[in-house]
Amino acid sequence: MLTTKRKPATVGEILVEEFMQPMGLTQAALAEAIGVQRKHVNELCNDRRTVTAATALILARVFGNSPDFWLNVQRRGDLLEAMNSPRERERIERAKPLGAAA
């Protein structure tokens, strides 16, 4: 389980700071490269859209890395969000561990 208190970098932060800015890419240019509307890229950059398996495959192809890279960034954020949500914590705490299988 993720135990760090430090907030992991978001998909949007990594996309913008580690990929788009160094490459001089605008949102419009990235949208054209991946074949989506600029709104889609804007939502990714501003963490209003999550990375799906298909999006991870597309970003990996465009930037030359792995889909696992993008999915792991998304997963870390999702885990931290769930752990810090009072509603989700309550659901997690209600779950009863099962004994060892016989």
GURO-743576 format. One record per atom (N, C-alpha, C): z, x, y. Coordinates in pm, whole numbers, padded with zeros to 5 digits, always signed. Example, Ala and Ser with C-alpha at 12.3 -4.5 7.8 and 13.67 -1.06 7.14 Angstrom:
residues 2
+00780+01319-00569/+00780+01230-00450/+00780+01320-00330/+00708+01285-00225/+00714+01367-00106/+00787+01290+00003/
***
This chain:
residues 102
+00000+00084-00119/+00000+00000+00000/+00000+00089+00125/-00070+00043+00227/-00079+00116+00352/+00057+00113+00422/+00114+00230+00448/+00249+00233+00504/+00255+00291+00644/+00144+00334+00697/+00146+00396+00828/+00169+00294+00938/+00237+00335+01042/+00259+00249+01158/+00147+00271+01260/+00076+00383+01246/-00033+00415+01338/-00153+00327+01305/-00206+00264+01407/-00319+00174+01389/-00444+00257+01357/-00511+00225+01246/-00632+00301+01213/-00745+00267+01311/-00838+00358+01324/-00954+00333+01409/-01030+00213+01353/-01083+00132+01441/-01157+00013+01399/-01303+00048+01373/-01372-00043+01308/-01515-00026+01285/-01587-00006+01418/-01553-00090+01515/-01617-00081+01646/-01595+00053+01713/-01470+00103+01709/-01440+00233+01770/-01520+00345+01704/-01523+00345+01572/-01595+00449+01500/-01745+00438+01524/-01796+00317+01518/-01938+00296+01540/-01981+00349+01677/-01906+00312+01780/-01940+00352+01916/-01913+00500+01941/-01789+00544+01913/-01747+00679+01952/-01801+00790+01862/-01817+00762+01734/-01859+00867+01641/-02008+00865+01610/-02074+00753+01636/-02214+00743+01601/-02304+00711+01720/-02280+00600+01786/-02371+00558+01893/-02368+00651+02013/-02249+00682+02065/-02243+00769+02184/-02302+00907+02159/-02263+00976+02050/-02322+01109+02026/-02474+01106+02010/-02527+00995+01958/-02671+00983+01937/-02743+00924+02058/-02667+00884+02159/-02727+00822+02277/-02787+00685+02248/-02729+00614+02152/-02781+00483+02113/-02717+00371+02195/-02800+00281+02243/-02748+00160+02307/-02732+00054+02198/-02663-00053+02234/-02650-00163+02139/-02788-00221+02107/-02873-00231+02208/-03008-00285+02186/-03088-00196+02091/-03077-00065+02107/-03151+00028+02020/-03100+00020+01876/-02969+00010+01859/-02914-00001+01725/-02956-00134+01662/-02951-00241+01740/-02992-00372+01689/-03136-00367+01639/-03222-00303+01714/-03362-00291+01673/-03374-00208+01545/-03298-00100+01536/-03303-00012+01418/-03256-00083+01292/-03159-00172+01307/-03106-00239+01186/-03163-00380+01168/-03247-00423+01262/-03315-00550+01245/-03230-00674+01266/-03139-00666+01362/-03056-00782+01395/-03059-00805+01545/-03004-00917+01588/-02994-00945+01731/-02888-00854+01793/-02904-00825+01921/-02808-00739+01991/-02668-00798+01985/-02657-00930+01983/-02526-00997+01976/-02450-00952+01851/-02521-00937+01740/-02459-00893+01614/-02397-00754+01632/-02472-00663+01692/-02422-00527+01715/-02306-00530+01815/-02318-00612+01919/-02212-00623+02018/-02082-00670+01952/-02092-00766+01862/-01974-00816+01792/-01914-00710+01701/-01998-00628+01636/-01947-00517+01555/-01875-00416+01645/-01939-00380+01755/-01882-00280+01847/-01749-00325+01907/-01734-00455+01925/-01613-00509+01987/-01517-00571+01886/-01537-00539+01759/-01447-00583+01651/-01431-00734+01644/-01539-00804+01673/-01539-00949+01658/-01621-00992+01536/-01673-00895+01462/-01748-00921+01340/-01704-00817+01238/-01683-00860+01116/-01641-00766+01012/-01762-00707+00941/-01738-00594+00876/-01843-00529+00799/-01846-00591+00660/-01959-00651+00628/-01981-00707+00495/-02045-00597+00409/-02058-00624+00280/-02123-00528+00191/-02266-00501+00239/-02339-00606+00277/-02476-00587+00324/-02481-00504+00452/-02390-00533+00545/-02385-00455+00670/-02350-00310+00641/-02259-00287+00549/-02223-00150+00512/-02343-00075+00456/-02422-00141+00374/-02543-00078+00319/-02643-00045+00430/-02658-00135+00525/-02750-00113+00636/-02703+00002+00724/-02574+00000+00763/-02521+00108+00848/-02530+00244+00777/-02504+00244+00648/-02513+00369+00570/-02656+00422+00572/-02752+00334+00557/-02893+00376+00558/-02932+00431+00695/-02891+00362+00800/-02926+00403+00936/-02862+00536+00976/-02734+00553+00940/-02661+00671+00984/-02651+00781+00879/-02702+00757+00760/-02706+00862+00658/-02571+00892+00595/-02484+00792+00590/-02357+00811+00520/-02348+00707+00409/-02229+00681+00359/-02217+00590+00244/-02170+00451+00288/-02207+00349+00211/-02153+00216+00240/-02001+00212+00223/-01950+00295+00131/-01804+00301+00112/-01733+00345+00239/-01793+00433+00315/-01734+00478+00442/-01705+00356+00530/-01806+00271+00549/-01791+00155+00638/-01697+00052+00579/-01705+00029+00449/-01616-00068+00386/-01471-00021+00389/-01448+00108+00374/-01312+00162+00380/-01252+00149+00519/-01333+00170+00622/-01283+00151+00759/-01241+00006+00777/-01325-00086+00731/-01294-00229+00742/-01168-00263+00663/-01159-00210+00541/-01045-00239+00453/-00913-00192+00513/-00912-00073+00570/-00787-00023+00631/-00739-00116+00743/-00831-00159+00825/-00795-00251+00933/-00747-00385+00880/-00815-00436+00778/-00776-00564+00719/-00637-00557+00658/-00607-00448+00588/-00475-00432+00526/-00365-00427+00632/-00388-00349+00735/-00287-00336+00841/-00265-00471+00909/-00373-00542+00934/-00362-00673+00998/-00281-00770+00911/-00310-00771+00782/-00236-00860+00691/-00088-00823+00684/-00060-00693+00681/+00079-00648+00672/+00158-00679+00798/+00089-00690+00912/+00158-00715+01038/+00152-00860+01083/+00094-00944+01002/+00088-01086+01034/+00208-01155+00971/+00293-01220+01052/+00409-01288+00995/+00370-01390+00888/+00263-01464+00911/+00220-01564+00814/+00178-01499+00682/+00101-01392+00691/+00057-01323+00570/+00174-01254+00500/+00264-01194+00577/+00382-01130+00517/+00463-01231+00437/+00477-01351+00491/+00551-01457+00421/+00482-01489+00289/+00352-01501+00289/+00276-01528+00166/+00294-01414+00066/+00289-01291+00116/+00303-01174+00029/+00442-01172-00034/+00544-01198+00047/+00682-01196-00002/+00710-01306-00104/+00638-01418-00093/+00657-01528-00189/+00600-01496-00326/+00507-01404-00332/+00445-01369-00462/+00550-01305-00552/+00552-01349-00676/+00650-01298-00771/+00582-01198-00866/+00632-01074-00871/+00574-00975-00964/+00586-01024-01108/+00483-01002-01184/+00486-01037-01326/+00544-00922-01405/+00618-00954-01511/+00674-00850-01596/+00562-00778-01671/+00599-00671-01735/+00501-00595-01813/+00442-00684-01923/+00313-00673-01942/+00246-00754-02044/+00295-00714-02182/+00318-00811-02263/+00368-00783-02399/+00255-00761-02495/
***
